[in-house]
């Protein structure tokens, strides 16, 4: 299958290493490099067994990577870490069966790579392959504003992948979905370097033939 390489102006990210950016920790790995340790807990196994068979391998890979990342950040054995879904589907970290306060986690995957990010505040990570550019074009009118479409263009697969990854990462940080009204609340002001509205901070790398976006969102203020 023909794929378009990611623009080399986007810096590459080394797989298998923990990278730090803006207070977050991020790791990306190739599916072929992942091993099964640490093992899934009984609660994690119940979640994965309830998924369709086609999703089980990717879900498992994402959780294994996130468990390793959290274990290193929290200085605890990886087998004591669990990454389970909230009611809204977003992942959260537990150690010894108890949720960890002030730690947020985000996970993404493609057919070839999986990524996990951990931060003390709202964080979102997303991988989008340049081969998905046609799919992004088909939903562009629903996801991007007219100004964003003009900024992104339609003839650059890397730009389309970058824009989608930024939107997806941002709504993950907001614990929302890229479908519906939420993406329109995230404004892309620039791609190189990535600039988002709403005091969000963002950066991008290339991971193989995919764009990897990391977004940190401001913590909500106290209820008034």
C-alpha positions in Angstrom: 0.0 0.0 0.0 1.3 3.4 -0.9 1.8 5.8 2.0 3.0 9.4 2.1 5.9 10.2 4.4 5.4 12.7 7.2 7.0 16.1 6.5 10.6 16.0 7.7 10.0 19.5 9.1 8.2 17.7 12.0 10.9 16.3 14.2 11.1 12.6 14.7 10.6 11.0 18.1 12.7 8.0 19.3 10.5 5.0 20.2 11.0 3.3 23.5 12.3 6.3 25.4 10.5 8.5 27.9 10.4 12.1 26.6 9.5 15.1 28.8 7.7 18.1 27.5 5.9 20.9 29.4 5.8 18.8 32.6 4.4 15.7 30.8 6.0 12.4 30.1 5.5 10.7 26.8 6.5 7.4 25.3 5.8 5.9 21.9 6.6 2.3 20.9 6.2 0.1 17.8 3.6 -2.7 18.3 6.3 -5.2 17.3 8.5 -4.1 20.2 6.0 -4.5 22.9 6.0 -7.4 25.3 3.3 -8.6 27.6 4.9 -7.7 30.9 3.6 -6.1 33.1 0.6 -8.3 32.9 -3.0 -7.1 32.9 -4.7 -7.1 36.3 -8.0 -9.0 36.7 -9.9 -5.8 36.4 -8.1 -4.9 33.2 -8.6 -8.4 31.8 -12.4 -8.0 32.4 -12.4 -4.8 30.4 -10.4 -6.2 27.5 -12.4 -9.4 27.3 -15.6 -7.3 26.9 -14.2 -5.6 23.8 -14.7 -6.8 20.3 -11.8 -9.1 19.3 -10.5 -6.7 16.7 -9.9 -4.1 19.5 -8.4 -6.3 22.2 -4.7 -6.2 21.0 -4.6 -2.5 20.6 -6.3 -1.8 23.9 -3.9 -4.2 25.6 -0.8 -2.6 24.0 -1.9 0.9 25.0 -2.5 -0.1 28.6 0.8 -2.0 28.9 2.7 1.0 27.7 0.8 3.4 30.0 1.4 1.1 33.0 5.1 1.1 32.3 5.2 4.9 32.0 3.2 5.4 35.2 5.3 2.9 37.1 8.4 4.8 36.2 6.9 8.2 37.0 5.5 7.1 40.3 8.5 4.9 41.3 6.3 1.8 41.9 6.4 -1.7 40.5 4.6 -1.9 37.2 2.5 -4.8 38.3 0.9 -2.6 41.0 -0.3 -0.1 38.4 -3.7 -0.4 36.7 -5.1 1.8 33.9 -8.8 1.5 33.7 -11.6 3.4 31.9 -13.8 6.0 33.6 -17.5 6.0 32.8 -16.8 8.4 29.9 -14.2 6.0 28.5 -11.1 8.1 29.4 -8.3 6.2 31.2 -7.1 6.8 34.7 -4.3 5.4 36.9 -4.6 3.3 40.0 -1.8 2.0 42.2 -2.6 -0.8 44.6 -6.3 -0.5 43.7 -6.5 3.2 44.6 -6.8 6.0 42.1 -3.8 8.3 41.9 -4.6 11.9 42.5 -3.2 14.7 40.3 -2.0 12.3 37.6 -3.7 12.2 34.2 -3.0 9.7 31.4 -3.8 9.5 27.7 -3.3 6.7 25.1 -3.3 6.5 21.4 -2.5 3.9 18.7 -2.3 3.2 15.0 -1.7 -0.1 13.2 2.0 0.3 13.8 2.6 2.5 16.9 1.2 3.1 20.3 1.7 6.1 22.5 1.0 7.0 26.1 1.3 10.4 27.9 1.2 11.2 31.7 1.0 14.6 33.3 -0.1 16.3 36.5 -2.9 18.1 34.7 -5.1 17.6 31.7 -3.2 15.8 28.9 -4.1 14.3 25.5 -2.0 12.4 23.0 -3.0 11.2 19.5 -1.4 9.4 16.6 -2.7 10.0 13.0 -1.1 8.3 10.0 -0.7 10.3 6.8 -2.5 7.4 5.0 -5.6 8.6 6.9 -5.6 12.0 5.0 -8.5 11.0 2.8 -10.6 10.1 5.8 -9.8 13.4 7.4 -10.8 15.3 4.2 -14.2 13.6 4.3 -15.0 14.9 7.8 -13.2 18.2 7.5 -16.3 20.3 7.3 -17.6 18.8 10.5 -14.4 19.0 12.5 -12.6 22.1 11.2 -13.8 25.7 10.9 -13.5 27.5 7.5 -10.4 29.4 8.8 -8.8 26.1 9.9 -9.5 24.5 6.6 -7.8 27.4 4.9 -4.8 27.1 7.2 -4.5 23.3 6.8 -5.2 23.0 3.0 -6.3 19.8 1.4 -3.3 18.7 -0.6 -0.8 18.0 2.2 -1.4 14.6 3.9 1.0 15.5 6.7 -0.8 18.8 7.4 -4.2 16.9 7.5 -2.8 14.3 9.8 -1.2 16.9 12.0 -4.4 18.9 12.3 -6.5 15.8 13.1 -4.0 14.6 15.7 -4.0 18.1 17.4 -7.8 18.1 17.5 -8.0 14.6 18.8 -5.4 15.2 21.5 -7.1 18.4 22.6 -10.5 16.8 23.0 -8.9 13.9 24.9 -7.4 16.4 27.3 -10.9 17.8 27.7 -12.2 14.3 28.2 -14.5 14.7 25.3 -14.8 13.2 21.8 -13.6 14.3 18.3 -17.2 13.6 17.1 -19.9 16.1 17.8 -19.5 19.7 18.8 -16.3 19.4 20.9 -13.7 19.8 18.1 -15.1 23.2 17.1 -14.3 24.4 20.6 -10.6 23.8 20.0 -9.2 26.4 17.6 -6.0 25.6 15.6 -4.1 28.9 15.1 -1.0 27.4 13.6 0.6 24.1 12.6 4.3 24.8 12.5 4.8 25.3 15.4 1.4 24.1 16.6 -0.6 26.8 18.3 -4.1 26.1 19.8 -6.6 28.5 21.4 -7.8 28.4 25.0 -4.4 28.6 26.6 -3.6 25.0 25.5 0.0 24.0 24.8 0.8 21.6 22.0 3.7 20.0 20.2 4.0 17.4 17.4 6.5 14.8 16.4 6.6 12.2 13.6 6.5 8.5 14.5 7.2 6.5 11.4 4.4 7.4 8.9 2.3 9.1 11.6 2.0 12.5 13.3 2.1 12.3 17.1 0.4 15.3 18.9 0.7 16.1 22.6 -1.7 18.7 24.1 -1.7 20.1 27.6 -4.8 21.9 28.7 -5.2 24.4 31.5 -6.7 22.9 34.7 -10.3 24.1 35.3 -10.6 26.8 37.9 -12.5 26.5 41.2 -16.3 26.3 40.8 -17.8 29.7 41.3 
